[in-house]
């Protein structure tokens, strides 16, 4: 049990949960966060990420706990800062990023299935062994397929069901009309 709770994925999930809790408490107080914090955090990330993972590299491909804790906390702070700035209308994000954010849950749910399907198709029919360009093309095709499918699924399934369930909870009673 302790092995599962202390796994890298669990630590990242716990950091995300704490971020949401802290965000709710800070939003209640309406404190201000300067935009410069985001820039400093992004700069630190760009410099430290490659260095940190080159030190803690695991050739077996296992996710190590120390980098996950450090970057889990760091990314939680970054997400917290960006969400707070967006909520208070202190920062405006490009429309395309907002749309991708809207479909992110659909991307999360469907990406493994799409990668598995397209990976098998690509390996069976289009793969050229020893060619690096082949992998780059496969990556681009898979990324495009995941995002495209997610936009369609969001538009046809997720958004209508969200509106249906949200609408039933918020509809005014006949007496108020």
N, C-alpha and C positions, 0 to 999 in steps of 0.2 A: 504493500500500500504506500509506504513512504517513498519507494522508488518511483511510483507514478506521480505522486504529489510533487516531488522534487525534480521531475524530468524537465528538460528545456522547454517543451511545448506548454507544460503546466505553468511554469514560471512566466512565460510570455502572456498566457491567458490571464493569470493573476494580476500582472502589471496592467493589462487592459482593463480589468474590472476595477482596480484601484483608481485608474485614470478616470473612469466614469463616475465613481463615487466622489472623488475630489472635484471633478468638474461641476457636479450638482451642488456641492457645498459652496464652491467659489461663486457660481452663478447666483446663488442666493444672496451673497454679500456684495456683488457687483463691483469687484475690484478690477483695476485696469492692468492690462499687460501690454507693454510696449512692443511694437513690431520688431525692434532691434533684437529682442531675445530670439526670435525665429531665425534671423540671419546669423547670429552667433552660433546657435545650435546647429544649423546646417553647415556652417564652416567647420565647426569641431567634428561633426559627423564625417564630412568629406576627407578630413585629414586623418582622423583616428580609426575609422572603420578598416581600411586596408592594412594599416599597421597592426592593429589589434588582432585581426584574424590571421595575419601572417605569423604572429607569435603563437597563437593558440590553434594553429591548423591541425586538424586530425586527418591523417591520410586514409582512415577507414570510412570517412564520410559521416561520422557520428556528430550530432550537435552537442557541443560542449556546454556545460552549465555556466561557467564564468562569463563567456561572451554573451550568452543569452540573458543573464542577469544584468550585466552592464548595459547592453544595448536595449534590453527590454525596458529598463528604467528610463534610458535616454529617449527612446522612441515614444514612450508613454508621455514624457514631458513635452516632446515635440507635438504629438497629436493633441494633447491637452491645450497647448498654447494656440495652435492653429484653430481648433474648434472654438475656443473662447473668443479669439479675434473675429472669426466668422459670425458667431452668434451675436456679438455686440456690434456688428456691421463696421468694424475697424479695418477689415481686410476683405477684398473682393477677389474671388477666384475665377479663372476663366470658365466659361460656360461648359466647355468640353470636359474639364476636370470635374465639374459639378455633376454632369450627366454620368460620367464613369463612376463617381461616388454613389450615385443613386442605384446603379446596377451592380455595385460591388458585392452585395450579398448573393446575387444570382451568379456572378463570376465565381465566388467562393464555392457555391454548391455544385457548379457544373464543370469547373476546369479540369478536375481529375478524369472525369468521364470522357471529355472531349480530347484531352491529351492522350489518353489510352487508345481511343478509337483512331485518331489521326496518326498516332505513333505507329500503330500496327499497319495501317494502310500505307504510310510513308515507307516503312521498313520493307514491306512486301513488294511494292511496285516502283517506288521512286528513289530509293536509297542508292547512292554510289559510294562504295567503300573507299575510304582514304581521301575523300574530297571534303575539305572544310566548308566550301561554299554550299554544299548539300545540306549541312547542318544549319547554316544560317538561313537558308531558304525555308527549311522545315520549321525552324523557330518562328520566322515571320508569318508563315501560313497558319501555324497553330495559334499564335497570339491573335491574329486577325479573326480566326474562326471562333475563339473563345469570346472575344469582345463582341463580335457580331451576333453570335447566338445569345449572349447575355442581354444585349439590347432588345432583341426580338422577344425573348422570354419575359423580360421585365415589362415590356409594353403590352404583351398579350396575356400574361398570367399574373405576375407579381403585383403590378400597379392596379389592375382592375380588382383583384381580390382584396388588396389593401383598402381601396376606396369603398368596396362593398362592406367590409367589416367595420371600417371607421365610420362610414355613413350610417350604419345601423345604430351605432352607439351615440351619435351626435344628432340624430334627427329630432326636431322639436315635436312635442306631443301635439295632438289635435287641439287641445285646450288653449295652447299658447298661440295658435294661428288665428 
